[in-house]
Amino acid sequence: MKLTRVAALFLLAFLFGSGSAEVAVQTGRALARARAERQVGTAGDLVSLELRTEDGGTIAHPRLIAPIGRPAQLVLRDASDPERIRLTLRVETMREASGDIKVDYVLELPAFEISTSGRLSVTPGVEQVVDLGGGGLSGTLLALPVPSAAFDAYVESEGLRTQPAPAI
């Protein structure tokens, strides 16, 4: 009888021990996946372009997240006439070995008769002036890796984080 009890005790210890080891392995894998997903810049780059008039008034502030190495496009249409395009912004970003972000852009503003394109190397989080080719407008471009601490701070500072719906 004692041998049976000892065998049953070892069997139960093995089953519970292997179960907890499996939980530990699965938890470790889940944490590794979460860390990999949170690596800086895995989703792409936020590109924010602020367009201002000569007197400093903001006429547009388009923002989009461009996947690394793939083009992204934003088209802003007139709310009263959806056929009329007010702004088109197409960007493609690449990471440089220095940590800077290379931004290729094409910007069209039909109302101001502006159609310009260019390539900039931007330090993440540092605004850079964009040449719009006249028209009385100035532009400032900002690029940040997504996700990153700098992106989170930008979202908080701009008030872009959505608030959860109140419980009813």
N, C-alpha and C positions, 0 to 999 in steps of 0.2 A: 504494500500500500504506500509506503514511504517513497519508493522509487517512482510510482505513478504521480504522486504529489510533486516531487522534485521535477519530473519531466514536464508536468503541466505548468509549474511555476516558470521554468525556463522558456517554455513555448509562449506563455503570456508575456513574459519580459521581452522576448524577441519580437513578438508582434507589436507591442506598444513602443518599443525602442525603434523598430524600423519605421513605424508610422510617424513618430516624432522626427526622425531623420528625414523622411520624405517631406514633411511640412517645412523643415529647415531648408532643404534643397529648393523647394518650390518658392519659398519666400525669398531666398537669395537670388533666384532667377528673376522674379518679379521686380525686385529692387534694382537689379542690373538693367533690366529693360527700361524702368522709369528713369534711371540716371542717363541712359543712352538717349532717350527721347528728350531729355532736358539739356543735352549738350548745347553749348552756345552755337546759335546759328543753324541748327538742323532744319528748321522750317523755311528759312530764306532770309531776306532782308527787307526791313521796312524802308520805303523810300517816301519821304515827305517833301513836297515842293510848295513853298509859300510864294504866291505872286502878289506883288504890291504895286500900287500906282505911285506916281512921283510924289504925291502929298502924303504917302505912307498908309493909305487905306488898303486893306486886304481885299482882293477881288476873287481869289480862290486859294484853297489850301488842300489840294488833293493828296491823299495818302493811300499807299497800297503795299502789300507784301508780295515781293517778287521771289519766286523759287529760284535758288541758285542755278545759274546757267540756262534758265528758260525765260522767255519774254513774258511779261505781264502787261495788260493794257486796261486803262480806265477811260471810259467815255462818259462825259457829263452832258446830258441833254437838257434843253429848256423845258421846264415843267409845263408851260402853257402851250408849247409847240414841240412835241416829242421828235419830230423830224429834224428839228434844228439842233445841231451839235454846238455846244458852247466851249467844250474843252476836250482834247484827246491827249492822253499821256501814255506813252509806251516806254517801258524800262526793261532792261536786262542787267542783272548784277553778276559779278564774279568776285571771288575772294583772291586777294593778292598775297604773296608769301609774307609781306610785311605786316599783314593784318588789316590793311586798308581794303576798302570795297570799291571795285571799279564799276561805275554806273554808266551804261549806254542809254541815252534817252532820246525820245522824239516827242516834241511838244507842239500842239497846234491850238491856237486861239483864233478862230475865224473872226470874231467881233473886233479884234485888234489887228487883224491881218498879220498875225505872227505864226510862222511855221519854222521851227528851229530844231536842230538835233546836235548832239555832242557826246563826248566821253569825258567823264571826270573820275579822278581817283580821290576818294573821300575817306578821311579818318572817321571811324565810327563815332557818332555822337557830336561831331564838329560840323557846324553849318558851313556851307560853301556857296559863294555867289555864282549864279548861273547867268551866262550872257544870253539875253533874249533877242538880241539884234535890233534894239530900238523899240519904237512903239510906246515909249513913255512908261514902260513897266520894268520892274526889277524882280529877280527871283532868287530864292535861297533854298538850297537843297540840303537835306539831312538824311543820312542812312544809318541804320542800326541793325545788327544781327537779331534774328527772332528764333528762338527765345534767348533772352539775356537779361541780366540785371538792369542794363541801360534801357532796354525796351520796356521793362516793367516800370521803371521810373518815369519814362516818357509817357506811358499810358496813364499813370497816376497824375502826372503834372498837367496833362491835357484834359483830364476828366473824361477819358474815353472808356474807362472800365464801366461795364454795365452793372447796375445795381440789381440784386435779386428782387423778384416780385414780392410784395408784402403778402404775408399769410392772411388768408381771409377767415 
